[in-house]
């Protein structure tokens, strides 16, 4: 607590004064936290003074609050690019970052408990800089660091406002990605020519939190061919607990594309979960119990170019018969971006479902391509997307839209024009080669394991044993 107060005062965050007539003050409180390292060992005990931001009123003590945060896709793309080029990666944690942000509004706070100035008990602090807990604190910090990078000659990416680059000379550049949280990954291991990322520590925490630390492991997150429905029989369960479980699983998607489809499936029942939905969610935990050390391994050897796949099931949702789209992008032999989501419209054929999935993939592909170009990655002029439906590929090249496809006309014209201009190209791959298949349906064990490996997923033990 003494260190926190010293840090605040050293940073000239506030000044003690009388509360002006008609002025409004907000309270402060202490938050205590135990910080662990990536191995789960206690690193330090921390006390942080935070403002009670929930008492702020818009237009009085705050206005704009938005601050961008780096996407996981961007962070993984940077890691894969670093491996591809043999660069080193460094992580920097700015101490008391939010305390550096300058405030545009006038904010008064109480003196913190235990540190009230003797004889000046009725006075308050006027904040000159942001304090943790304020609604505008993230925006104030982002504005501060953004101005710093601009003044130092960095260029902000037009497609990702937390990505900055600076070209030093023809062969050297600096790349910086901002993420407001203290930790980006729970564990990052860098070996010569490769980087391995996983969330083993967080998985163990989730298993312990939901009473599954000693559960029996299974080999896949979903039973092959299984379907879920809102009309499934069974008792209703606590929706709050179920939402907390799904939220924890969604965070694990950052390094676990193998559970993406399963998490997407059970998340559709958060409003009114039944026992069958909870059993399906617990199966994901059982799968994680047996694969806690699994992660993504980016390698300099092997396929280092950008590769993309898109796929779709057909009318797989039991309640509304909408299809599920899936796509995945790989760089440096590891997945950098993936998605599994239910389509917003009901399609009338497998071709239409695949076409809608391709449109989603193309949108993401164009964005990723622009990000990688900012990172200095040389790519082919046309982005190739692998699809296992030849009819969808023909439809993307067809200059005439049939009347039966009018309900997907916007996607049709969008995708066809990009193909015509040579920006993207849909290419055929066999079903066995289709890596996005794992993002659209529950597969048999053999297919699941094969695709999981081809996504660049492995355990730390496998990496070490291979290196020997």
Buried (B, 14 or more C-beta within 10 A) or exposed (E): BEEBBEBBEEBEBBEEEEBEEEBBBBBBEBEEEEEEEBEEEEEEEBEBBBBBBEEBEEEEBBEEBEBBBBBBBBBBBBBBBBBBBEBEEEEEEBEBBBBBBEBEBEBBBBBBEEBEEEEEEEBBBBBBBBBBBBBBBBBBBBBBBBEEBEEEEBEBBEBBBBBBBBEEEEEEBEBBBBBBEEBBBBBBBBEEEBBBBBBBBBBBBBBEEBEBEEBEEBEBBBEEEEEBBBEBEEEEBEEEEBBBBBEBBBBBBBBBBBBBBBBBBBBBBBEEBBEBBBBBBBBBBBBBBBBBBBBBBBBBEEBBBBBBBBBBBBBBBEEEEBBBBBBBBBBBBBBBBBBBBBBEEBBBBBBBBBBBBBBBBBBBBBBBBBBBEBBEBEBEEBBBBBBBBEBBBEBBEEEEBEEEBEBBEEBBEBBBEBBEEEBBBBEEBEEEEBBBBBBBBBBEEEBBBBBBEBBBBBBBEBBEEEEE
